[in-house]
Amino acid sequence: MKIPFNKPYFTGKETTYIKDAVERGMISGNGYYTKRCQTFFENNFGFKKALLTTSCTDALEMCAILANISPGDEVIVPSYTFVSSALAFVRQGAKIVFADSKADNPNIDETKLEGLINDKTKAIVVVHYAGVSCKMNTIMAIANTYNLLVIEDAAQAIGSKFNGKYLGSIGHMATFSFHETKNIISGEGGLLAINDDRFVNRAEIIWEKGTNRAEFFRGEVNKYGWVDTGSSFLPSEIIAAFLWAQIENIDTIQKRRLELWHFYNDSLGDWAKKHEIQLMPEPKRETNNAHMFYLVCKTIEQRDAIIQHLKTKDILSVFHYLSLHSSEFYKDKHDGRTLPNSDKFSERLLRLPMFYELDIAKVVEHLISY
Ligand SMILES: *Cc1c(COP(=O)(O)O)cnc(C)c1O
């Protein structure tokens, strides 16, 4: 039996709710299941307004529009992240100023943030890598000082907290992903969380193709029309129905993932020390949603050798992001600063299989035979 890197977990209720959505006779967006999901996120995670989107990428694009990013603006984004964290702002014409990771984890180094700010800077995008919180107190204080917007790319961070507050409820806006590789899933899917009142009404309009349709359906205006820019960012009820089945089981899913996380952490210490490999630093309980368990290998050669070794045992482990500042698309636009920590994680970080039904004992057994 091959062990994949990820296997989507189905709770069993997904098709029941999809069938129900179909029988309700309305399967476009912003219907029964969409509202149920959004209300859940608002009530349980402290977001002022939650809007389901077709992906985290789409939610990031909405943030870039809401922040009025335009040519000449600069946006600070970590280099060690998924393409979308930067791309959404590039599409609005921004110049990306890439930030380095911290030495001991891939999150943005908040101690170097002020040096990247100038009078063109409009926003800071932070990515809670592996679901572990960035230093949000420092980051929000800097943003307030320089009057910048903070956008949390919380794609991996559902259920994680910083100082008792859920991630995604701290920045001015935040985005989540329900891609099948994340903790709770809908195939493709995402969420925009708005925490600043200034952006709530406009977010709904941008979400609905630049129309005030959402207000119209609440009876707040007596006709609806084209009032702003936007796109079709909302998912169908079929996707929302699927997501509802996952949401209902979020506690069970998170608990299982956390068990797996601790199994890796408890089993691999001696082996890692012997090979001079670092285990993912153990986050405080409140900020561990067990999205991922990673190793930082001694060298890129060692990482390749471990990937190969596991492959011979039919186990798939994978590396992660390639620094965006040296990507084919952006390297000529980058200002030339070296970002050594981002490059270190690009070369040496290795992710181990992590999913609900994982036979983790087998992964550990074969890993420590390396
Ligand atoms: C998964 C991920 C995304 C993209 O999410 P989609 O829903 O696939 O658009 C963006 N940023 C980060 C940090 C991610 O992990």
PDBQT file of the ligand as one rigid body, heavy atoms in Angstrom, charges set to zero:
ROOT
HETATM    1  C1  LIG A 401      -2.917  26.764  -0.298  1.00  0.00    +0.000 C 
HETATM    2  C2  LIG A 401      -2.375  28.139  -0.184  1.00  0.00    +0.000 A 
HETATM    3  C3  LIG A 401      -2.832  29.188  -1.010  1.00  0.00    +0.000 A 
HETATM    4  C4  LIG A 401      -3.751  28.978  -2.175  1.00  0.00    +0.000 C 
HETATM    5  O1  LIG A 401      -4.982  28.479  -1.849  1.00  0.00    +0.000 OA
HETATM    6  P1  LIG A 401      -6.051  28.177  -3.012  1.00  0.00    +0.000 P 
HETATM    7  O2  LIG A 401      -7.303  27.933  -2.267  1.00  0.00    +0.000 OA
HETATM    8  O3  LIG A 401      -5.547  26.961  -3.738  1.00  0.00    +0.000 OA
HETATM    9  O4  LIG A 401      -6.106  29.370  -3.894  1.00  0.00    +0.000 OA
HETATM   10  C5  LIG A 401      -2.355  30.465  -0.770  1.00  0.00    +0.000 A 
HETATM   11  N1  LIG A 401      -1.473  30.713   0.207  1.00  0.00    +0.000 NA
HETATM   12  C6  LIG A 401      -0.996  29.739   0.992  1.00  0.00    +0.000 A 
HETATM   13  C7  LIG A 401      -0.033  30.075   2.088  1.00  0.00    +0.000 C 
HETATM   14  C8  LIG A 401      -1.427  28.417   0.820  1.00  0.00    +0.000 A 
HETATM   15  O5  LIG A 401      -0.939  27.449   1.606  1.00  0.00    +0.000 OA
ENDROOT
TORSDOF 0
